[in-house]
Amino acid sequence: MKKTVFIIFSLLLSTITLHTQTWEFVGLDSLVIKQLYVSGDTIYAGISVRGGVNINSGLYFTSDGGTNWIQLDSALGSGSCVWMKYIGDGELFLIKGLSEGSLAGKVYRTTNNGLSWNIINISSISTRWIDSSPFNENEVYALTYYPSPAGIFNGLYKSTDGGNTWTNYSGFPSSNHGSRLAFAFDLIDSMNLYVTVDTQFDQYFYKSTNKGASWFFVSTPPSWPVIYTDYFIPNRIYLFPESYVSNDGGLSWFLADSGLTDTSYYLSFYQDEETTKLLYNLRRDGLYSSRNDTIYWQLVEGTDELSLDIGSTGFRFGDVGNLINIFVDESINSLYLGTASGIFKKEFVTSINTEIDRNPTKFILHQNYPNPFNPFTIISYWLPVSGFVELKIYDQLGREVATLVSKEQSAGSYEVDFDGTKLSSSVYLYRLTVGTTSLVRKMLLLK
């Protein structure tokens, strides 16, 4: 029933880490960076401004790594950059708000890096999000935004000709308080799309297996309104602002917040597909990173000293999901971060570090994975010192139902397989005891 595996701590400190130098300032001092795209010395930044700053908010561009900046959308008037999607070779979509606090606006497209703009007419109301399929840039999806006296009404639209004509796909539940939608592409299967819906009274998670032609209800999500998928793990869904994860396409969810502080506040999410293969979770108290197999969030050094109080600039909860201000540029092995006071970057070390670290600094008991589970799950933990280790499972009445580990173990990282075949569906506790230290977590068995 059980198998204990000793793992070299952090997979030999797994190949890619950050330099220890402080973060390097890139540009746009005192400006709030909402959107970010980087390729070598070319940087696009969608910004809002603080009161008293003598600069127009909008879309800014540099071709020399941040030394000189120009505004690309000045001909479109004042207002913040609600959303920016870079396509390539000077082509991009821009949602231009009418003011600093706009949560939606008009959609424009340029094919010559902002020298001229064409308006994209999706519907008669404003748009808050637009993106092209990662498999076909002519397949474009957009979320519209209509604030009525009673609430917010979002609509989903699709174009199959690069944004020239649009079809309304808005047949989702609503109430007199509206319906707030979030959308995500499946990054592995081009046919799959996902939508979360909040009516203020109820939440829904929907999936399409035919590129949006039809939708079916999957589950009631535990959090909203931001949704992401994974480049490498099929059926993996991330749900924010609380850090929930699904490994079965949204049928079940587990909270993956190990390593985060209780007071941290979600800002944005990013997965690096090429260089680090890591997940990045920007919070108000710092930038966190994690592997995607066993999720444990670790603070990226120095980010807790950057200006990340973006919420104090006038953004509201509706902005959650409209911040894409983390970017890894594999061409120069650098991580870029948009803050409330400009852009910063830090380089990666790409050489493999084969020195084994057998001295983690504290006891850590991870959330079991997956959770909920049926009937198998994995429990992992870190030991900073050697000692006699006990890992036991208890029911809700405190009765012991299984002993997984009861022996001496050296400092390091461990995984234990647990088989709940003989147990009934319920909440169970698992407790790790090393000497006088005990850590306890809950897990849910669903059959």
C-alpha positions as CSV (number, residue, x, y, z in Angstrom):
1,M,0.0,0.0,0.0
2,K,2.8,2.3,0.6
3,K,6.1,3.2,-1.1
4,T,8.6,5.7,0.3
5,V,11.0,7.4,-2.2
6,F,13.9,9.5,-1.2
7,I,14.4,12.4,-3.6
8,I,17.5,14.4,-3.9
9,F,16.4,17.8,-2.5
10,S,14.9,20.1,-5.1
11,L,16.0,17.7,-7.9
12,L,19.7,18.7,-7.6
13,L,18.5,22.3,-7.3
14,S,17.1,21.8,-10.7
15,T,19.1,23.5,-13.4
16,I,17.9,27.1,-13.3
17,T,18.1,29.6,-10.5
18,L,18.2,33.4,-10.2
19,H,21.3,35.5,-9.8
20,T,21.6,36.9,-6.3
21,Q,22.1,40.5,-7.4
22,T,19.3,43.0,-6.8
23,W,16.7,43.5,-9.5
24,E,17.7,45.9,-12.3
25,F,15.5,48.8,-13.1
26,V,14.5,48.8,-16.8
27,G,12.3,51.9,-17.2
28,L,9.0,53.7,-16.8
29,D,9.7,54.9,-13.3
30,S,6.6,55.7,-11.1
31,L,4.2,54.1,-13.7
32,V,2.0,51.1,-13.0
33,I,2.7,48.3,-15.4
34,K,-0.4,46.3,-16.3
35,Q,0.7,44.5,-19.5
36,L,4.2,43.4,-20.6
37,Y,5.8,41.7,-23.6
38,V,9.6,41.4,-24.1
39,S,11.8,40.1,-26.8
40,G,15.5,41.0,-26.4
41,D,15.7,44.8,-26.4
42,T,12.1,45.2,-27.6
43,I,9.6,45.8,-24.8
44,Y,5.9,46.6,-25.0
45,A,4.3,47.9,-21.8
46,G,0.7,48.8,-21.1
47,I,0.6,51.4,-18.3
48,S,-1.6,53.5,-16.0
49,V,-0.2,56.5,-14.2
50,R,-0.3,57.9,-10.7
51,G,-1.9,61.2,-10.0
52,G,0.5,64.1,-10.8
53,V,2.7,62.2,-13.2
54,N,3.2,64.2,-16.4
55,I,2.7,61.4,-18.9
56,N,-0.2,59.8,-20.7
57,S,-1.2,56.3,-19.8
58,G,-1.5,53.8,-22.6
59,L,0.9,51.5,-24.6
60,Y,4.6,52.3,-24.6
61,F,7.5,50.8,-26.6
62,T,11.2,50.6,-26.5
63,S,13.7,49.0,-29.0
64,D,16.8,49.6,-26.9
65,G,16.1,47.7,-23.7
66,G,14.4,50.6,-21.9
67,T,16.7,53.6,-22.5
68,N,14.2,55.4,-24.7
69,W,10.4,55.0,-24.7
70,I,7.7,56.1,-27.1
71,Q,3.9,56.0,-26.8
72,L,2.4,54.0,-29.6
73,D,-1.3,54.8,-29.0
74,S,-1.2,58.6,-28.5
75,A,-3.4,59.1,-31.6
76,L,-6.2,57.2,-29.8
77,G,-6.5,59.7,-27.0
78,S,-6.0,59.5,-23.3
79,G,-6.8,56.5,-21.1
80,S,-5.2,53.4,-19.7
81,C,-4.2,50.2,-21.6
82,V,-6.9,47.8,-20.5
83,W,-5.4,44.9,-22.4
84,M,-2.6,44.3,-25.0
85,K,-2.0,41.1,-27.1
86,Y,1.1,41.1,-29.1
87,I,0.8,38.9,-32.3
88,G,4.3,39.4,-33.9
89,D,6.1,41.5,-36.5
90,G,4.6,44.8,-35.2
91,E,1.0,43.4,-35.1
92,L,-1.0,43.6,-31.9
93,F,-4.5,44.1,-30.4
94,L,-5.1,46.9,-27.9
95,I,-8.0,47.6,-25.7
96,K,-7.9,51.4,-25.0
97,G,-9.8,52.6,-22.0
98,L,-11.4,56.1,-21.7
99,S,-9.8,56.9,-18.3
100,E,-7.2,55.7,-15.8
101,G,-9.7,53.5,-14.0
102,S,-11.3,51.9,-17.1
103,L,-12.0,48.2,-16.9
104,A,-13.0,48.0,-20.6
105,G,-12.7,50.1,-23.8
106,K,-12.5,50.0,-27.6
107,V,-10.5,47.4,-29.5
108,Y,-7.9,48.5,-32.0
109,R,-5.4,46.6,-34.1
110,T,-2.1,47.7,-35.7
111,T,0.0,45.8,-38.2
112,N,2.8,48.4,-38.3
113,N,3.8,48.8,-34.7
114,G,1.4,51.7,-33.9
115,L,2.0,53.9,-37.0
116,S,-1.7,53.4,-37.8
117,W,-4.7,51.8,-36.0
118,N,-7.9,50.1,-37.2
119,I,-10.9,49.9,-34.8
120,I,-12.3,46.4,-34.3
121,N,-16.1,46.4,-34.0
122,I,-17.1,43.4,-31.8
123,S,-20.4,44.7,-30.4
124,S,-22.0,47.9,-29.4
125,I,-20.6,47.8,-25.9
126,S,-17.0,47.9,-24.5
127,T,-14.5,45.0,-24.5
128,R,-12.3,44.0,-21.6
129,W,-10.3,41.1,-23.0
130,I,-9.2,39.8,-26.4
131,D,-6.8,37.0,-27.4
132,S,-6.0,34.7,-30.3
133,S,-5.8,31.0,-30.2
134,P,-2.3,29.6,-29.5
135,F,-2.9,27.2,-32.4
136,N,-4.4,29.6,-35.0
137,E,-4.0,33.4,-34.8
138,N,-7.1,33.8,-37.0
139,E,-9.3,32.4,-34.3
140,V,-9.8,35.3,-31.9
141,Y,-12.0,35.4,-28.7
142,A,-13.1,38.5,-26.8
143,L,-15.1,39.3,-23.6
144,T,-17.3,42.3,-23.7
145,Y,-18.3,44.4,-20.7
146,Y,-21.5,46.2,-19.9
147,P,-22.0,47.8,-16.4
148,S,-25.8,48.1,-15.9
149,P,-27.3,49.7,-12.7
150,A,-27.8,46.2,-11.4
151,G,-24.5,44.6,-12.1
152,I,-21.9,43.6,-14.7
153,F,-22.8,41.7,-17.9
154,N,-20.0,40.0,-19.9
155,G,-20.4,38.4,-23.3
156,L,-18.2,36.0,-25.2
157,Y,-17.5,36.6,-28.9
158,K,-15.5,34.6,-31.5
159,S,-13.9,35.5,-34.8
160,T,-12.5,33.0,-37.3
161,D,-11.0,35.6,-39.7
162,G,-8.6,37.4,-37.4
163,G,-11.1,39.8,-35.9
164,N,-13.0,41.1,-38.9
165,T,-16.3,39.5,-38.2
166,W,-17.7,38.2,-34.9
167,T,-20.2,35.7,-33.5
168,N,-21.9,36.0,-30.1
169,Y,-21.3,32.9,-27.9
170,S,-23.0,34.4,-24.8
171,G,-25.4,31.7,-23.8
172,F,-24.3,31.4,-20.2
173,P,-26.3,31.7,-16.9
174,S,-27.0,35.2,-15.6
175,S,-29.0,37.0,-13.0
176,N,-30.3,40.5,-12.3
177,H,-26.7,41.2,-11.1
178,G,-25.3,40.1,-14.4
179,S,-22.7,37.4,-15.3
180,R,-19.0,37.9,-15.0
181,L,-17.0,35.6,-17.3
182,A,-13.4,34.4,-17.5
183,F,-12.0,32.5,-20.4
184,A,-9.0,30.2,-21.1
185,F,-7.6,28.3,-24.0
186,D,-6.5,24.7,-23.5
187,L,-2.7,25.0,-24.3
188,I,-2.4,21.3,-25.3
189,D,-5.7,20.4,-27.1
190,S,-6.8,23.1,-29.7
191,M,-10.4,22.0,-29.5
192,N,-10.9,22.6,-25.8
193,L,-12.0,26.0,-24.2
194,Y,-13.0,26.9,-20.7
195,V,-15.2,29.5,-19.1
196,T,-16.0,30.4,-15.5
197,V,-19.3,32.3,-14.8
198,D,-20.2,34.2,-11.7
199,T,-23.8,35.5,-11.3
200,Q,-23.1,36.8,-7.7
201,F,-25.4,34.1,-6.5
202,D,-23.8,31.1,-8.2
203,Q,-20.6,30.1,-9.9
204,Y,-20.2,27.8,-12.9
205,F,-17.3,26.1,-14.7
206,Y,-18.0,25.3,-18.4
207,K,-16.0,23.4,-21.1
208,S,-16.2,23.3,-24.9
209,T,-14.7,20.4,-26.9
210,N,-15.5,22.0,-30.3
211,K,-13.9,25.5,-30.1
212,G,-16.9,27.1,-28.5
213,A,-19.7,25.8,-30.8
214,S,-21.3,24.2,-27.7
215,W,-20.7,24.1,-24.0
216,F,-21.4,21.8,-21.1
217,F,-21.4,22.3,-17.3
218,V,-18.5,20.7,-15.5
219,S,-18.6,21.8,-11.9
220,T,-19.1,24.6,-9.4
221,P,-15.7,26.2,-9.0
222,P,-14.5,27.1,-5.5
223,S,-13.0,30.5,-6.6
224,W,-13.3,33.0,-9.5
225,P,-12.8,35.0,-11.7
226,V,-9.4,34.1,-13.2
227,I,-8.6,30.8,-15.0
228,Y,-5.5,29.4,-16.7
229,T,-4.4,26.1,-18.1
230,D,-1.0,24.4,-18.3
231,Y,1.5,24.0,-21.2
232,F,2.6,20.5,-20.1
233,I,-0.1,18.8,-18.0
234,P,-3.3,17.7,-19.8
235,N,-6.6,18.7,-18.0
236,R,-4.7,20.9,-15.6
237,I,-6.6,24.1,-14.6
238,Y,-5.5,27.0,-12.3
239,L,-8.1,29.1,-10.6
240,F,-7.4,32.5,-8.9
241,P,-7.4,34.8,-6.9
242,E,-7.4,31.8,-4.5
243,S,-4.8,29.3,-5.6
244,Y,-7.0,26.3,-6.7
245,V,-5.9,23.6,-9.0
246,S,-7.8,20.9,-11.0
247,N,-6.1,17.8,-12.6
248,D,-9.2,16.5,-14.3
249,G,-10.4,19.4,-16.4
250,G,-12.4,21.1,-13.6
251,L,-14.3,18.1,-12.2
252,S,-12.6,18.4,-8.8
253,W,-10.4,21.1,-7.2
254,F,-7.8,21.3,-4.4
255,L,-6.3,24.3,-2.7
256,A,-2.6,24.7,-3.7
257,D,-1.5,27.5,-1.5
258,S,1.5,26.0,0.3
259,G,4.2,28.6,0.8
260,L,1.9,31.6,0.5
261,T,1.3,33.9,3.4
262,D,-2.2,34.3,4.8
263,T,-2.3,38.0,3.9
264,S,-1.0,37.8,0.3
265,Y,-3.2,39.2,-2.4
266,Y,-3.3,37.8,-5.9
267,L,-2.3,40.1,-8.8
268,S,-1.3,38.0,-11.8
269,F,-0.1,34.6,-13.0
270,Y,2.4,33.4,-15.7
271,Q,3.8,30.1,-16.8
272,D,7.2,30.0,-18.5
273,E,7.0,27.5,-21.3
274,E,10.7,27.6,-22.4
275,T,13.4,28.5,-19.9
276,T,12.4,27.7,-16.3
277,K,9.2,25.7,-16.9
278,L,8.0,27.3,-13.7
279,L,4.7,28.8,-12.6
280,Y,4.8,32.4,-11.4
281,N,2.3,33.8,-9.0
282,L,2.5,37.6,-8.4
283,R,1.1,38.6,-5.0
284,R,1.1,42.0,-3.2
285,D,3.8,40.7,-0.9
286,G,6.1,39.4,-3.6
287,L,6.5,37.2,-6.7
288,Y,6.3,33.4,-6.0
289,S,7.4,30.5,-8.2
290,S,6.7,26.8,-8.2
291,R,7.2,23.7,-10.2
292,N,3.9,22.5,-11.7
293,D,4.2,18.8,-10.6
294,T,4.2,19.3,-6.8
295,I,3.1,22.8,-6.2
296,Y,4.9,24.7,-3.4
297,W,5.2,28.5,-3.8
298,Q,8.6,30.0,-3.0
299,L,9.3,33.7,-2.8
300,V,11.5,34.9,-5.6
301,E,14.4,36.7,-3.9
302,G,14.1,40.5,-3.7
303,T,10.6,40.8,-5.0
304,D,9.2,41.6,-1.5
305,E,11.2,44.8,-1.7
306,L,9.6,46.0,-5.0
307,S,6.6,48.2,-5.2
308,L,3.7,45.8,-5.7
309,D,0.9,47.6,-4.0
310,I,-0.9,48.0,-7.4
311,G,-4.3,48.0,-5.7
312,S,-3.6,51.4,-4.2
313,T,-3.5,53.0,-7.6
314,G,-7.2,52.9,-8.1
315,F,-7.6,49.4,-9.6
316,R,-10.6,47.4,-8.5
317,F,-11.4,43.7,-8.2
318,G,-12.6,43.8,-11.8
319,D,-8.9,44.3,-12.8
320,V,-8.0,40.8,-11.6
321,G,-7.2,38.9,-14.7
322,N,-6.3,42.0,-16.7
323,L,-2.8,42.1,-15.4
324,I,-0.1,40.3,-17.4
325,N,3.0,41.8,-16.0
326,I,5.3,38.8,-15.7
327,F,7.4,37.8,-18.6
328,V,10.4,35.4,-19.2
329,D,12.5,36.2,-22.2
330,E,14.4,33.1,-23.1
331,S,16.6,34.9,-25.6
332,I,18.5,36.6,-22.8
333,N,17.5,34.3,-19.9
334,S,15.8,37.1,-17.9
335,L,12.7,37.4,-15.8
336,Y,10.8,40.7,-16.2
337,L,8.4,42.1,-13.7
338,G,6.0,45.0,-14.1
339,T,5.4,46.8,-10.8
340,A,3.6,49.8,-9.4
341,S,6.8,51.8,-10.1
342,G,8.1,50.6,-13.4
343,I,9.7,47.5,-14.9
344,F,12.5,45.4,-13.3
345,K,14.4,42.4,-14.5
346,K,16.8,39.7,-13.1
347,E,18.9,37.3,-15.1
348,F,18.8,33.5,-14.8
349,V,21.8,31.2,-14.2
350,T,21.4,28.4,-16.8
351,S,24.3,26.2,-15.8
352,I,23.3,23.0,-13.9
353,N,24.2,23.0,-10.2
354,T,25.0,19.4,-9.2
355,E,25.7,20.2,-5.6
356,I,23.1,18.4,-3.4
357,D,21.5,20.5,-0.7
358,R,20.5,18.1,2.1
359,N,19.8,20.9,4.6
360,P,16.3,22.4,4.0
361,T,15.8,25.1,6.5
362,K,12.4,24.0,8.0
363,F,9.9,21.2,8.2
364,I,7.4,21.3,5.4
365,L,4.4,19.1,4.9
366,H,2.9,19.6,1.5
367,Q,-0.8,19.4,0.5
368,N,-1.4,15.9,-0.9
369,Y,-1.6,15.6,-4.6
370,P,-4.1,15.2,-6.1
371,N,-6.7,16.5,-3.6
372,P,-9.6,15.4,-3.7
373,F,-8.4,11.9,-4.7
374,N,-9.8,8.5,-5.5
375,P,-8.3,6.3,-4.3
376,F,-4.6,7.2,-4.7
377,T,-2.7,10.3,-3.6
378,I,0.8,11.4,-2.9
379,I,2.0,13.1,0.3
380,S,5.4,14.8,0.2
381,Y,7.4,16.5,3.0
382,W,10.8,18.1,3.7
383,L,13.0,17.3,6.7
384,P,15.7,19.9,7.7
385,V,17.4,17.4,10.1
386,S,17.6,13.6,10.6
387,G,15.2,12.0,13.1
388,F,12.5,9.5,13.8
389,V,9.6,10.2,11.5
390,E,6.0,9.2,11.8
391,L,3.4,9.9,9.1
392,K,-0.1,8.7,10.0
393,I,-3.7,9.1,8.6
394,Y,-6.7,9.8,10.9
395,D,-10.4,10.1,10.4
396,Q,-12.5,13.1,11.5
397,L,-13.0,11.5,15.0
398,G,-9.2,11.3,15.5
399,R,-9.0,7.5,15.0
400,E,-5.8,6.3,13.3
401,V,-6.6,4.5,10.0
402,A,-3.1,4.1,8.5
403,T,0.6,4.4,9.3
404,L,2.6,5.3,6.3
405,V,6.1,6.0,7.9
406,S,7.5,5.0,11.2
407,K,11.3,5.0,11.1
408,E,14.5,7.1,11.1
409,Q,15.1,9.3,8.1
410,S,17.9,11.5,7.0
411,A,17.4,15.2,6.1
412,G,15.9,15.7,2.6
413,S,12.7,15.5,0.6
414,Y,10.3,12.5,0.6
415,E,7.2,11.3,-1.2
416,V,4.7,8.7,0.1
417,D,2.0,7.0,-1.9
418,F,-1.3,6.5,-0.1
419,D,-4.0,4.1,-1.2
420,G,-7.5,4.8,0.2
421,T,-9.2,1.9,-1.5
422,K,-10.5,0.5,1.8
423,L,-11.7,3.8,3.2
424,S,-15.1,5.5,2.6
425,S,-15.5,9.0,1.1
426,S,-14.7,11.6,3.8
427,V,-12.3,14.2,5.0
428,Y,-9.1,12.7,6.6
429,L,-6.2,14.2,8.4
430,Y,-2.5,13.3,7.8
431,R,0.0,14.2,10.5
432,L,3.8,14.3,10.2
433,T,5.7,14.0,13.5
434,V,9.5,14.4,13.9
435,G,10.6,14.6,17.5
436,T,8.5,17.3,19.2
437,T,7.4,18.8,15.8
438,S,4.0,17.9,14.3
439,L,2.4,19.2,11.2
440,V,-1.2,18.4,10.2
441,R,-3.2,18.8,6.9
442,K,-6.6,17.7,5.6
443,M,-7.3,15.7,2.5
444,L,-10.6,14.7,0.8
445,L,-11.4,11.2,-0.5
446,L,-14.2,11.2,-3.0
447,K,-15.4,7.9,-4.5
